[in-house]
Amino acid sequence: MGGAIHGKKEQMDYLNNRITMVLNVLDAIDPEEAGVDEIDRIIDMLDELEFKCKQFRNSWSEE
């Protein structure tokens, strides 16, 4: 995995890339074939995104 992400621009770029990844996963899911596993994966991705947002928020408030 990559190293620490410092700087507001890098953090925003990271979040933008992760959101794009989530959207790509959503677009790739066939609603007729999707099951609980796909929903669980989306939830995991969103949980990871929320965790990073909170980390970045904390680092911004320390500046």
Distance bins in CASP14 RR format, pairs under 12 A and 6 or more apart:
PFRMAT RR
TARGET T0000
AUTHOR 0000-0000-0000
RMODE 2
METHOD distances of the structure
MODEL  1
1 48 0 0 0 0 0 1 0 0 0 0 0
2 10 0 0 0 0 0 1 0 0 0 0 0
2 14 0 0 0 0 0 1 0 0 0 0 0
3 10 0 0 0 0 0 1 0 0 0 0 0
3 14 0 0 0 0 0 1 0 0 0 0 0
4 10 0 0 0 0 1 0 0 0 0 0 0
4 11 0 0 0 0 0 1 0 0 0 0 0
4 14 0 0 0 0 0 1 0 0 0 0 0
4 52 0 0 0 0 0 1 0 0 0 0 0
4 55 0 0 0 0 1 0 0 0 0 0 0
4 56 0 0 0 0 0 1 0 0 0 0 0
4 59 0 0 0 0 1 0 0 0 0 0 0
5 11 1 0 1 0 0 0 0 0 0 0 0
5 12 0 0 0 0 1 0 0 0 0 0 0
5 13 0 0 0 0 1 0 0 0 0 0 0
5 14 1 0 1 0 0 0 0 0 0 0 0
5 15 0 0 0 0 1 0 0 0 0 0 0
5 17 0 0 0 0 0 1 0 0 0 0 0
5 18 0 0 0 0 0 1 0 0 0 0 0
5 52 0 0 0 0 1 0 0 0 0 0 0
5 55 0 0 0 0 1 0 0 0 0 0 0
5 56 1 0 0 1 0 0 0 0 0 0 0
5 59 0 0 0 0 1 0 0 0 0 0 0
6 13 0 0 0 0 0 1 0 0 0 0 0
6 14 0 0 0 0 0 1 0 0 0 0 0
6 55 0 0 0 0 0 1 0 0 0 0 0
6 56 0 0 0 0 0 1 0 0 0 0 0
6 59 0 0 0 0 1 0 0 0 0 0 0
6 60 0 0 0 0 0 1 0 0 0 0 0
6 62 0 0 0 0 0 1 0 0 0 0 0
6 63 0 0 0 0 0 1 0 0 0 0 0
7 13 0 0 0 0 1 0 0 0 0 0 0
7 14 0 0 0 0 1 0 0 0 0 0 0
7 56 0 0 0 0 1 0 0 0 0 0 0
7 59 1 0 0 1 0 0 0 0 0 0 0
7 60 0 0 0 0 1 0 0 0 0 0 0
7 62 0 0 0 0 0 1 0 0 0 0 0
7 63 0 0 0 0 1 0 0 0 0 0 0
8 14 0 0 0 0 0 1 0 0 0 0 0
8 15 0 0 0 0 0 1 0 0 0 0 0
8 56 0 0 0 0 1 0 0 0 0 0 0
8 57 0 0 0 0 0 1 0 0 0 0 0
8 59 0 0 0 0 1 0 0 0 0 0 0
8 60 1 0 0 1 0 0 0 0 0 0 0
8 61 0 0 0 0 0 1 0 0 0 0 0
8 63 0 0 0 0 1 0 0 0 0 0 0
9 15 0 0 0 0 0 1 0 0 0 0 0
9 16 0 0 0 0 0 1 0 0 0 0 0
9 56 0 0 0 0 0 1 0 0 0 0 0
9 60 0 0 0 0 0 1 0 0 0 0 0
10 16 0 0 0 0 0 1 0 0 0 0 0
10 17 0 0 0 0 0 1 0 0 0 0 0
10 52 0 0 0 0 0 1 0 0 0 0 0
10 56 0 0 0 0 1 0 0 0 0 0 0
10 59 0 0 0 0 0 1 0 0 0 0 0
11 17 0 0 0 0 0 1 0 0 0 0 0
11 18 0 0 0 0 0 1 0 0 0 0 0
11 52 0 0 0 0 1 0 0 0 0 0 0
11 53 0 0 0 0 1 0 0 0 0 0 0
11 54 0 0 0 0 0 1 0 0 0 0 0
11 55 0 0 0 0 1 0 0 0 0 0 0
11 56 1 0 1 0 0 0 0 0 0 0 0
11 57 0 0 0 0 1 0 0 0 0 0 0
11 58 0 0 0 0 0 1 0 0 0 0 0
11 59 1 0 0 1 0 0 0 0 0 0 0
11 60 0 0 0 0 1 0 0 0 0 0 0
11 63 0 0 0 0 0 1 0 0 0 0 0
12 18 0 0 0 0 0 1 0 0 0 0 0
12 19 0 0 0 0 0 1 0 0 0 0 0
12 52 0 0 0 0 0 1 0 0 0 0 0
12 53 0 0 0 0 0 1 0 0 0 0 0
12 56 0 0 0 0 1 0 0 0 0 0 0
12 60 0 0 0 0 0 1 0 0 0 0 0
13 19 0 0 0 0 0 1 0 0 0 0 0
13 20 0 0 0 0 0 1 0 0 0 0 0
13 52 0 0 0 0 0 1 0 0 0 0 0
13 56 0 0 0 0 0 1 0 0 0 0 0
14 20 0 0 0 0 0 1 0 0 0 0 0
14 21 0 0 0 0 0 1 0 0 0 0 0
14 48 0 0 0 0 0 1 0 0 0 0 0
14 49 0 0 0 0 1 0 0 0 0 0 0
14 52 1 0 0 1 0 0 0 0 0 0 0
14 53 0 0 0 0 0 1 0 0 0 0 0
14 55 0 0 0 0 0 1 0 0 0 0 0
14 56 0 0 0 0 1 0 0 0 0 0 0
14 59 0 0 0 0 0 1 0 0 0 0 0
15 21 0 0 0 0 0 1 0 0 0 0 0
15 22 0 0 0 0 0 1 0 0 0 0 0
15 48 0 0 0 0 0 1 0 0 0 0 0
15 49 1 0 0 1 0 0 0 0 0 0 0
15 50 0 0 0 0 0 1 0 0 0 0 0
15 51 0 0 0 0 0 1 0 0 0 0 0
15 52 1 0 0 1 0 0 0 0 0 0 0
15 53 1 0 0 1 0 0 0 0 0 0 0
15 54 0 0 0 0 0 1 0 0 0 0 0
15 55 0 0 0 0 0 1 0 0 0 0 0
15 56 1 0 0 1 0 0 0 0 0 0 0
15 57 0 0 0 0 0 1 0 0 0 0 0
16 22 0 0 0 0 0 1 0 0 0 0 0
16 23 0 0 0 0 0 1 0 0 0 0 0
16 49 0 0 0 0 0 1 0 0 0 0 0
16 52 0 0 0 0 0 1 0 0 0 0 0
16 53 0 0 0 0 0 1 0 0 0 0 0
17 23 0 0 0 0 0 1 0 0 0 0 0
17 24 0 0 0 0 0 1 0 0 0 0 0
17 49 0 0 0 0 0 1 0 0 0 0 0
17 52 0 0 0 0 0 1 0 0 0 0 0
18 24 0 0 0 0 0 1 0 0 0 0 0
18 25 0 0 0 0 0 1 0 0 0 0 0
18 45 1 0 0 1 0 0 0 0 0 0 0
18 46 0 0 0 0 1 0 0 0 0 0 0
18 47 0 0 0 0 0 1 0 0 0 0 0
18 48 1 0 0 1 0 0 0 0 0 0 0
18 49 1 0 1 0 0 0 0 0 0 0 0
18 50 0 0 0 0 0 1 0 0 0 0 0
18 51 0 0 0 0 0 1 0 0 0 0 0
18 52 1 0 0 1 0 0 0 0 0 0 0
18 53 0 0 0 0 1 0 0 0 0 0 0
18 56 0 0 0 0 0 1 0 0 0 0 0
19 25 0 0 0 0 0 1 0 0 0 0 0
19 26 0 0 0 0 0 1 0 0 0 0 0
19 45 0 0 0 0 1 0 0 0 0 0 0
19 46 0 0 0 0 1 0 0 0 0 0 0
19 48 0 0 0 0 0 1 0 0 0 0 0
19 49 1 0 0 1 0 0 0 0 0 0 0
19 50 0 0 0 0 0 1 0 0 0 0 0
19 52 0 0 0 0 0 1 0 0 0 0 0
19 53 0 0 0 0 0 1 0 0 0 0 0
20 26 0 0 0 0 0 1 0 0 0 0 0
20 27 0 0 0 0 0 1 0 0 0 0 0
20 45 0 0 0 0 0 1 0 0 0 0 0
20 49 0 0 0 0 0 1 0 0 0 0 0
21 27 0 0 0 0 0 1 0 0 0 0 0
21 28 0 0 0 0 0 1 0 0 0 0 0
21 41 0 0 0 0 0 1 0 0 0 0 0
21 42 0 0 0 0 0 1 0 0 0 0 0
21 45 1 0 0 1 0 0 0 0 0 0 0
21 46 0 0 0 0 0 1 0 0 0 0 0
21 48 0 0 0 0 0 1 0 0 0 0 0
21 49 0 0 0 0 1 0 0 0 0 0 0
22 28 0 0 0 0 0 1 0 0 0 0 0
22 29 0 0 0 0 0 1 0 0 0 0 0
22 41 0 0 0 0 1 0 0 0 0 0 0
22 42 1 0 0 1 0 0 0 0 0 0 0
22 43 0 0 0 0 0 1 0 0 0 0 0
22 44 0 0 0 0 0 1 0 0 0 0 0
22 45 1 0 1 0 0 0 0 0 0 0 0
22 46 1 0 0 1 0 0 0 0 0 0 0
22 47 0 0 0 0 0 1 0 0 0 0 0
22 48 0 0 0 0 1 0 0 0 0 0 0
22 49 1 0 0 1 0 0 0 0 0 0 0
22 50 0 0 0 0 0 1 0 0 0 0 0
23 29 0 0 0 0 0 1 0 0 0 0 0
23 42 0 0 0 0 0 1 0 0 0 0 0
23 45 0 0 0 0 0 1 0 0 0 0 0
23 46 0 0 0 0 0 1 0 0 0 0 0
23 49 0 0 0 0 0 1 0 0 0 0 0
24 42 0 0 0 0 0 1 0 0 0 0 0
24 45 0 0 0 0 0 1 0 0 0 0 0
25 34 0 0 0 0 0 1 0 0 0 0 0
25 38 0 0 0 0 1 0 0 0 0 0 0
25 39 0 0 0 0 0 1 0 0 0 0 0
25 40 0 0 0 0 0 1 0 0 0 0 0
25 41 1 0 0 1 0 0 0 0 0 0 0
25 42 1 0 0 1 0 0 0 0 0 0 0
25 43 0 0 0 0 0 1 0 0 0 0 0
25 44 0 0 0 0 0 1 0 0 0 0 0
25 45 1 0 0 1 0 0 0 0 0 0 0
25 46 0 0 0 0 0 1 0 0 0 0 0
25 49 0 0 0 0 0 1 0 0 0 0 0
26 34 0 0 0 0 0 1 0 0 0 0 0
26 38 0 0 0 0 1 0 0 0 0 0 0
26 39 0 0 0 0 0 1 0 0 0 0 0
26 41 0 0 0 0 0 1 0 0 0 0 0
26 42 1 0 0 1 0 0 0 0 0 0 0
26 45 0 0 0 0 1 0 0 0 0 0 0
26 46 0 0 0 0 0 1 0 0 0 0 0
27 42 0 0 0 0 0 1 0 0 0 0 0
28 34 0 0 0 0 1 0 0 0 0 0 0
28 38 0 0 0 0 1 0 0 0 0 0 0
28 41 0 0 0 0 0 1 0 0 0 0 0
28 42 0 0 0 0 0 1 0 0 0 0 0
29 35 0 0 0 0 1 0 0 0 0 0 0
29 37 0 0 0 0 0 1 0 0 0 0 0
29 38 1 0 1 0 0 0 0 0 0 0 0
29 39 0 0 0 0 1 0 0 0 0 0 0
29 41 0 0 0 0 1 0 0 0 0 0 0
29 42 0 0 0 0 1 0 0 0 0 0 0
29 45 0 0 0 0 0 1 0 0 0 0 0
30 38 0 0 0 0 1 0 0 0 0 0 0
31 38 0 0 0 0 1 0 0 0 0 0 0
31 39 0 0 0 0 0 1 0 0 0 0 0
32 38 0 0 0 0 0 1 0 0 0 0 0
34 40 0 0 0 0 0 1 0 0 0 0 0
34 41 0 0 0 0 1 0 0 0 0 0 0
34 42 0 0 0 0 1 0 0 0 0 0 0
35 41 0 0 0 0 1 0 0 0 0 0 0
35 42 0 0 0 0 0 1 0 0 0 0 0
36 42 0 0 0 0 0 1 0 0 0 0 0
36 43 0 0 0 0 0 1 0 0 0 0 0
37 43 0 0 0 0 0 1 0 0 0 0 0
37 44 0 0 0 0 0 1 0 0 0 0 0
38 44 0 0 0 0 0 1 0 0 0 0 0
38 45 0 0 0 0 0 1 0 0 0 0 0
39 45 0 0 0 0 0 1 0 0 0 0 0
39 46 0 0 0 0 0 1 0 0 0 0 0
40 46 0 0 0 0 0 1 0 0 0 0 0
40 47 0 0 0 0 0 1 0 0 0 0 0
41 47 0 0 0 0 0 1 0 0 0 0 0
41 48 0 0 0 0 0 1 0 0 0 0 0
42 48 0 0 0 0 0 1 0 0 0 0 0
42 49 0 0 0 0 0 1 0 0 0 0 0
43 49 0 0 0 0 0 1 0 0 0 0 0
43 50 0 0 0 0 0 1 0 0 0 0 0
44 50 0 0 0 0 0 1 0 0 0 0 0
44 51 0 0 0 0 0 1 0 0 0 0 0
45 51 0 0 0 0 0 1 0 0 0 0 0
45 52 0 0 0 0 0 1 0 0 0 0 0
46 52 0 0 0 0 0 1 0 0 0 0 0
46 53 0 0 0 0 0 1 0 0 0 0 0
47 53 0 0 0 0 0 1 0 0 0 0 0
47 54 0 0 0 0 0 1 0 0 0 0 0
48 54 0 0 0 0 0 1 0 0 0 0 0
48 55 0 0 0 0 0 1 0 0 0 0 0
49 55 0 0 0 0 0 1 0 0 0 0 0
49 56 0 0 0 0 0 1 0 0 0 0 0
50 56 0 0 0 0 0 1 0 0 0 0 0
50 57 0 0 0 0 0 1 0 0 0 0 0
51 57 0 0 0 0 0 1 0 0 0 0 0
51 58 0 0 0 0 0 1 0 0 0 0 0
52 58 0 0 0 0 0 1 0 0 0 0 0
52 59 0 0 0 0 0 1 0 0 0 0 0
53 59 0 0 0 0 0 1 0 0 0 0 0
53 60 0 0 0 0 0 1 0 0 0 0 0
54 60 0 0 0 0 0 1 0 0 0 0 0
54 61 0 0 0 0 0 1 0 0 0 0 0
55 61 0 0 0 0 0 1 0 0 0 0 0
55 62 0 0 0 0 0 1 0 0 0 0 0
56 62 0 0 0 0 0 1 0 0 0 0 0
56 63 0 0 0 0 0 1 0 0 0 0 0
57 63 0 0 0 0 0 1 0 0 0 0 0
END
